[in-house]
Amino acid sequence: MMTDEDYRIRKAKGTTLRAFFPIIGLVLVIVFGVIAYTLAPTVTNILYDNGVIQGLSPDILERFDLISGVMIFFVMMLVTGMVYAIAAPKPKKQVTERQLDRERKERIAAEVEAKQRKRKAQAKMAEDRKKSSGR
């Protein structure tokens, strides 16, 4: 049997990066924002040079920088999310139908046993009453 100290040592060794995921996520959001901000004018110029967005006024091209930056940011976030979803550790405990069926049968058996005990106790009490009233 494990003592409290053994449990604490074992728990300390089992610490993972999972506790730092919110901080890592915040850092990634900031880095992706900086990357999107710096790449947005380049993407807009490439699209303008290839004729995709020709004929737009300079004011709208500045807004298109913002739009392309937001699109770059979301694409990077989606790719990161997909990579995490693929690489994330899967839960070790998977419930199977066999386990659920076994647990259900055990629960039913326990209920039947409890009813039988209750009946035996009631029968014994009734017998004791008969003995005590017959005196």
LOLUMVO-574388 format. One record per residue (C-alpha): residue number from 1; residue in one letter; x, y, z. Coordinates in Angstrom, 3 decimals. Last residue first. Example, Ala and Ser with C-alpha at 12.3 -4.5 7.8 and 13.67 -1.06 7.14 Angstrom:
2
<r><vexba>2</vexba><loba>s</loba><X>13.670</X><Y>-1.060</Y><Z>7.140</Z></r>
<r><vexba>1</vexba><loba>a</loba><X>12.300</X><Y>-4.500</Y><Z>7.800</Z></r>
END
This chain:
135
<r><vexba>135</vexba><loba>r</loba><X>-45.446</X><Y>-15.761</Y><Z>25.267</Z></r>
<r><vexba>134</vexba><loba>g</loba><X>-46.924</X><Y>-16.031</Y><Z>21.765</Z></r>
<r><vexba>133</vexba><loba>s</loba><X>-46.414</X><Y>-12.320</Y><Z>21.032</Z></r>
<r><vexba>132</vexba><loba>s</loba><X>-42.636</X><Y>-12.626</Y><Z>21.492</Z></r>
<r><vexba>131</vexba><loba>k</loba><X>-42.329</X><Y>-15.721</Y><Z>19.333</Z></r>
<r><vexba>130</vexba><loba>k</loba><X>-44.565</X><Y>-14.303</Y><Z>16.603</Z></r>
<r><vexba>129</vexba><loba>r</loba><X>-42.661</X><Y>-11.055</Y><Z>16.694</Z></r>
<r><vexba>128</vexba><loba>d</loba><X>-39.331</X><Y>-12.897</Y><Z>16.363</Z></r>
<r><vexba>127</vexba><loba>e</loba><X>-40.667</X><Y>-14.781</Y><Z>13.348</Z></r>
<r><vexba>126</vexba><loba>a</loba><X>-41.747</X><Y>-11.512</Y><Z>11.721</Z></r>
<r><vexba>125</vexba><loba>m</loba><X>-38.328</X><Y>-10.016</Y><Z>12.423</Z></r>
<r><vexba>124</vexba><loba>k</loba><X>-36.658</X><Y>-13.056</Y><Z>10.889</Z></r>
<r><vexba>123</vexba><loba>a</loba><X>-38.864</X><Y>-12.834</Y><Z>7.802</Z></r>
<r><vexba>122</vexba><loba>q</loba><X>-38.110</X><Y>-9.114</Y><Z>7.480</Z></r>
<r><vexba>121</vexba><loba>a</loba><X>-34.361</X><Y>-9.766</Y><Z>7.745</Z></r>
<r><vexba>120</vexba><loba>k</loba><X>-34.588</X><Y>-12.558</Y><Z>5.183</Z></r>
<r><vexba>119</vexba><loba>r</loba><X>-36.603</X><Y>-10.333</Y><Z>2.850</Z></r>
<r><vexba>118</vexba><loba>k</loba><X>-34.071</X><Y>-7.494</Y><Z>3.215</Z></r>
<r><vexba>117</vexba><loba>r</loba><X>-31.184</X><Y>-9.845</Y><Z>2.557</Z></r>
<r><vexba>116</vexba><loba>q</loba><X>-32.946</X><Y>-11.118</Y><Z>-0.566</Z></r>
<r><vexba>115</vexba><loba>k</loba><X>-33.617</X><Y>-7.582</Y><Z>-1.758</Z></r>
<r><vexba>114</vexba><loba>a</loba><X>-29.949</X><Y>-6.639</Y><Z>-1.242</Z></r>
<r><vexba>113</vexba><loba>e</loba><X>-28.851</X><Y>-9.723</Y><Z>-3.183</Z></r>
<r><vexba>112</vexba><loba>v</loba><X>-31.157</X><Y>-8.801</Y><Z>-6.077</Z></r>
<r><vexba>111</vexba><loba>e</loba><X>-29.777</X><Y>-5.235</Y><Z>-6.102</Z></r>
<r><vexba>110</vexba><loba>a</loba><X>-26.190</X><Y>-6.506</Y><Z>-6.023</Z></r>
<r><vexba>109</vexba><loba>a</loba><X>-26.911</X><Y>-8.870</Y><Z>-8.910</Z></r>
<r><vexba>108</vexba><loba>i</loba><X>-28.430</X><Y>-6.008</Y><Z>-10.920</Z></r>
<r><vexba>107</vexba><loba>r</loba><X>-25.365</X><Y>-3.831</Y><Z>-10.275</Z></r>
<r><vexba>106</vexba><loba>e</loba><X>-23.001</X><Y>-6.670</Y><Z>-11.201</Z></r>
<r><vexba>105</vexba><loba>k</loba><X>-24.942</X><Y>-7.295</Y><Z>-14.415</Z></r>
<r><vexba>104</vexba><loba>r</loba><X>-24.794</X><Y>-3.591</Y><Z>-15.313</Z></r>
<r><vexba>103</vexba><loba>e</loba><X>-21.068</X><Y>-3.476</Y><Z>-14.573</Z></r>
<r><vexba>102</vexba><loba>r</loba><X>-20.453</X><Y>-6.513</Y><Z>-16.816</Z></r>
<r><vexba>101</vexba><loba>d</loba><X>-22.508</X><Y>-4.969</Y><Z>-19.634</Z></r>
<r><vexba>100</vexba><loba>l</loba><X>-20.626</X><Y>-1.669</Y><Z>-19.362</Z></r>
<r><vexba>99</vexba><loba>q</loba><X>-17.294</X><Y>-3.494</Y><Z>-19.393</Z></r>
<r><vexba>98</vexba><loba>r</loba><X>-18.273</X><Y>-5.528</Y><Z>-22.459</Z></r>
<r><vexba>97</vexba><loba>e</loba><X>-19.538</X><Y>-2.439</Y><Z>-24.245</Z></r>
<r><vexba>96</vexba><loba>t</loba><X>-16.129</X><Y>-0.870</Y><Z>-23.853</Z></r>
<r><vexba>95</vexba><loba>v</loba><X>-15.123</X><Y>2.230</Y><Z>-21.924</Z></r>
<r><vexba>94</vexba><loba>q</loba><X>-11.834</X><Y>3.695</Y><Z>-23.058</Z></r>
<r><vexba>93</vexba><loba>k</loba><X>-9.364</X><Y>4.580</Y><Z>-20.377</Z></r>
<r><vexba>92</vexba><loba>k</loba><X>-6.069</X><Y>5.767</Y><Z>-21.817</Z></r>
<r><vexba>91</vexba><loba>p</loba><X>-7.384</X><Y>9.063</Y><Z>-23.130</Z></r>
<r><vexba>90</vexba><loba>k</loba><X>-5.614</X><Y>9.985</Y><Z>-26.367</Z></r>
<r><vexba>89</vexba><loba>p</loba><X>-2.551</X><Y>12.147</Y><Z>-26.189</Z></r>
<r><vexba>88</vexba><loba>a</loba><X>-2.851</X><Y>15.055</Y><Z>-28.583</Z></r>
<r><vexba>87</vexba><loba>a</loba><X>-0.912</X><Y>14.639</Y><Z>-31.834</Z></r>
<r><vexba>86</vexba><loba>i</loba><X>-3.791</X><Y>14.710</Y><Z>-34.329</Z></r>
<r><vexba>85</vexba><loba>a</loba><X>-5.875</X><Y>17.284</Y><Z>-32.480</Z></r>
<r><vexba>84</vexba><loba>y</loba><X>-2.761</X><Y>19.348</Y><Z>-31.843</Z></r>
<r><vexba>83</vexba><loba>v</loba><X>-1.863</X><Y>19.342</Y><Z>-35.532</Z></r>
<r><vexba>82</vexba><loba>m</loba><X>-5.427</X><Y>20.295</Y><Z>-36.422</Z></r>
<r><vexba>81</vexba><loba>g</loba><X>-5.440</X><Y>23.144</Y><Z>-33.914</Z></r>
<r><vexba>80</vexba><loba>t</loba><X>-2.108</X><Y>24.440</Y><Z>-35.191</Z></r>
<r><vexba>79</vexba><loba>v</loba><X>-3.373</X><Y>24.362</Y><Z>-38.780</Z></r>
<r><vexba>78</vexba><loba>l</loba><X>-6.560</X><Y>26.164</Y><Z>-37.759</Z></r>
<r><vexba>77</vexba><loba>m</loba><X>-4.636</X><Y>28.832</Y><Z>-35.839</Z></r>
<r><vexba>76</vexba><loba>m</loba><X>-2.276</X><Y>29.404</Y><Z>-38.787</Z></r>
<r><vexba>75</vexba><loba>v</loba><X>-5.231</X><Y>29.707</Y><Z>-41.157</Z></r>
<r><vexba>74</vexba><loba>f</loba><X>-6.971</X><Y>32.081</Y><Z>-38.746</Z></r>
<r><vexba>73</vexba><loba>f</loba><X>-3.955</X><Y>34.390</Y><Z>-38.536</Z></r>
<r><vexba>72</vexba><loba>i</loba><X>-3.391</X><Y>34.387</Y><Z>-42.293</Z></r>
<r><vexba>71</vexba><loba>m</loba><X>-7.065</X><Y>35.276</Y><Z>-42.845</Z></r>
<r><vexba>70</vexba><loba>v</loba><X>-6.894</X><Y>38.083</Y><Z>-40.290</Z></r>
<r><vexba>69</vexba><loba>g</loba><X>-3.776</X><Y>39.450</Y><Z>-41.973</Z></r>
<r><vexba>68</vexba><loba>s</loba><X>-5.424</X><Y>39.203</Y><Z>-45.407</Z></r>
<r><vexba>67</vexba><loba>i</loba><X>-8.410</X><Y>41.184</Y><Z>-44.147</Z></r>
<r><vexba>66</vexba><loba>l</loba><X>-6.210</X><Y>43.830</Y><Z>-42.538</Z></r>
<r><vexba>65</vexba><loba>d</loba><X>-4.136</X><Y>44.229</Y><Z>-45.704</Z></r>
<r><vexba>64</vexba><loba>f</loba><X>-7.431</X><Y>44.331</Y><Z>-47.617</Z></r>
<r><vexba>63</vexba><loba>r</loba><X>-8.363</X><Y>47.367</Y><Z>-45.575</Z></r>
<r><vexba>62</vexba><loba>e</loba><X>-5.227</X><Y>49.064</Y><Z>-46.835</Z></r>
<r><vexba>61</vexba><loba>l</loba><X>-6.109</X><Y>47.961</Y><Z>-50.383</Z></r>
<r><vexba>60</vexba><loba>i</loba><X>-9.564</X><Y>49.504</Y><Z>-49.900</Z></r>
<r><vexba>59</vexba><loba>d</loba><X>-8.007</X><Y>52.903</Y><Z>-49.272</Z></r>
<r><vexba>58</vexba><loba>p</loba><X>-5.636</X><Y>52.455</Y><Z>-52.218</Z></r>
<r><vexba>57</vexba><loba>s</loba><X>-8.613</X><Y>51.926</Y><Z>-54.579</Z></r>
<r><vexba>56</vexba><loba>l</loba><X>-9.249</X><Y>48.462</Y><Z>-56.000</Z></r>
<r><vexba>55</vexba><loba>g</loba><X>-8.882</X><Y>47.787</Y><Z>-59.722</Z></r>
<r><vexba>54</vexba><loba>q</loba><X>-6.751</X><Y>44.700</Y><Z>-59.342</Z></r>
<r><vexba>53</vexba><loba>i</loba><X>-7.603</X><Y>42.190</Y><Z>-56.595</Z></r>
<r><vexba>52</vexba><loba>v</loba><X>-6.721</X><Y>38.854</Y><Z>-58.216</Z></r>
<r><vexba>51</vexba><loba>g</loba><X>-4.455</X><Y>40.333</Y><Z>-60.857</Z></r>
<r><vexba>50</vexba><loba>n</loba><X>-1.339</X><Y>38.384</Y><Z>-59.930</Z></r>
<r><vexba>49</vexba><loba>d</loba><X>0.412</X><Y>41.583</Y><Z>-58.835</Z></r>
<r><vexba>48</vexba><loba>y</loba><X>-2.478</X><Y>42.534</Y><Z>-56.533</Z></r>
<r><vexba>47</vexba><loba>l</loba><X>-2.579</X><Y>39.085</Y><Z>-54.927</Z></r>
<r><vexba>46</vexba><loba>i</loba><X>1.183</X><Y>39.180</Y><Z>-54.361</Z></r>
<r><vexba>45</vexba><loba>n</loba><X>0.959</X><Y>42.729</Y><Z>-53.002</Z></r>
<r><vexba>44</vexba><loba>t</loba><X>-1.827</X><Y>41.746</Y><Z>-50.579</Z></r>
<r><vexba>43</vexba><loba>v</loba><X>0.154</X><Y>38.717</Y><Z>-49.423</Z></r>
<r><vexba>42</vexba><loba>t</loba><X>3.209</X><Y>40.886</Y><Z>-48.803</Z></r>
<r><vexba>41</vexba><loba>p</loba><X>1.130</X><Y>43.495</Y><Z>-46.963</Z></r>
<r><vexba>40</vexba><loba>a</loba><X>-0.321</X><Y>40.768</Y><Z>-44.665</Z></r>
<r><vexba>39</vexba><loba>l</loba><X>2.955</X><Y>38.994</Y><Z>-43.861</Z></r>
<r><vexba>38</vexba><loba>t</loba><X>4.063</X><Y>41.290</Y><Z>-41.021</Z></r>
<r><vexba>37</vexba><loba>y</loba><X>0.681</X><Y>41.464</Y><Z>-39.287</Z></r>
<r><vexba>36</vexba><loba>a</loba><X>0.076</X><Y>37.722</Y><Z>-39.761</Z></r>
<r><vexba>35</vexba><loba>i</loba><X>3.452</X><Y>36.888</Y><Z>-38.210</Z></r>
<r><vexba>34</vexba><loba>v</loba><X>2.830</X><Y>39.213</Y><Z>-35.267</Z></r>
<r><vexba>33</vexba><loba>g</loba><X>-0.651</X><Y>37.779</Y><Z>-34.698</Z></r>
<r><vexba>32</vexba><loba>f</loba><X>0.666</X><Y>34.217</Y><Z>-34.963</Z></r>
<r><vexba>31</vexba><loba>v</loba><X>3.303</X><Y>35.008</Y><Z>-32.321</Z></r>
<r><vexba>30</vexba><loba>i</loba><X>0.701</X><Y>36.508</Y><Z>-29.980</Z></r>
<r><vexba>29</vexba><loba>v</loba><X>-1.693</X><Y>33.595</Y><Z>-30.448</Z></r>
<r><vexba>28</vexba><loba>l</loba><X>1.147</X><Y>31.099</Y><Z>-29.966</Z></r>
<r><vexba>27</vexba><loba>v</loba><X>2.228</X><Y>32.783</Y><Z>-26.726</Z></r>
<r><vexba>26</vexba><loba>l</loba><X>-1.348</X><Y>32.649</Y><Z>-25.441</Z></r>
<r><vexba>25</vexba><loba>g</loba><X>-1.617</X><Y>28.975</Y><Z>-26.353</Z></r>
<r><vexba>24</vexba><loba>i</loba><X>1.665</X><Y>28.154</Y><Z>-24.595</Z></r>
<r><vexba>23</vexba><loba>i</loba><X>0.385</X><Y>29.908</Y><Z>-21.479</Z></r>
<r><vexba>22</vexba><loba>p</loba><X>-2.916</X><Y>28.008</Y><Z>-21.609</Z></r>
<r><vexba>21</vexba><loba>f</loba><X>-1.088</X><Y>24.715</Y><Z>-22.290</Z></r>
<r><vexba>20</vexba><loba>f</loba><X>1.277</X><Y>25.060</Y><Z>-19.293</Z></r>
<r><vexba>19</vexba><loba>a</loba><X>-0.523</X><Y>22.633</Y><Z>-16.995</Z></r>
<r><vexba>18</vexba><loba>r</loba><X>-0.656</X><Y>20.069</Y><Z>-19.801</Z></r>
<r><vexba>17</vexba><loba>l</loba><X>3.131</X><Y>20.070</Y><Z>-19.972</Z></r>
<r><vexba>16</vexba><loba>t</loba><X>3.164</X><Y>17.075</Y><Z>-17.686</Z></r>
<r><vexba>15</vexba><loba>t</loba><X>3.589</X><Y>16.354</Y><Z>-13.977</Z></r>
<r><vexba>14</vexba><loba>g</loba><X>3.806</X><Y>12.606</Y><Z>-13.297</Z></r>
<r><vexba>13</vexba><loba>k</loba><X>6.981</X><Y>12.829</Y><Z>-11.228</Z></r>
<r><vexba>12</vexba><loba>a</loba><X>5.216</X><Y>15.042</Y><Z>-8.709</Z></r>
<r><vexba>11</vexba><loba>k</loba><X>2.310</X><Y>12.587</Y><Z>-8.397</Z></r>
<r><vexba>10</vexba><loba>r</loba><X>4.662</X><Y>9.693</Y><Z>-7.674</Z></r>
<r><vexba>9</vexba><loba>i</loba><X>6.466</X><Y>11.687</Y><Z>-5.028</Z></r>
<r><vexba>8</vexba><loba>r</loba><X>3.172</X><Y>12.793</Y><Z>-3.464</Z></r>
<r><vexba>7</vexba><loba>y</loba><X>1.801</X><Y>9.233</Y><Z>-3.525</Z></r>
<r><vexba>6</vexba><loba>d</loba><X>4.945</X><Y>7.841</Y><Z>-1.924</Z></r>
<r><vexba>5</vexba><loba>e</loba><X>4.647</X><Y>10.480</Y><Z>0.811</Z></r>
<r><vexba>4</vexba><loba>d</loba><X>1.018</X><Y>9.627</Y><Z>1.492</Z></r>
<r><vexba>3</vexba><loba>t</loba><X>1.877</X><Y>5.965</Y><Z>1.847</Z></r>
<r><vexba>2</vexba><loba>m</loba><X>1.265</X><Y>3.463</Y><Z>-0.875</Z></r>
<r><vexba>1</vexba><loba>m</loba><X>0.000</X><Y>0.000</Y><Z>0.000</Z></r>
END
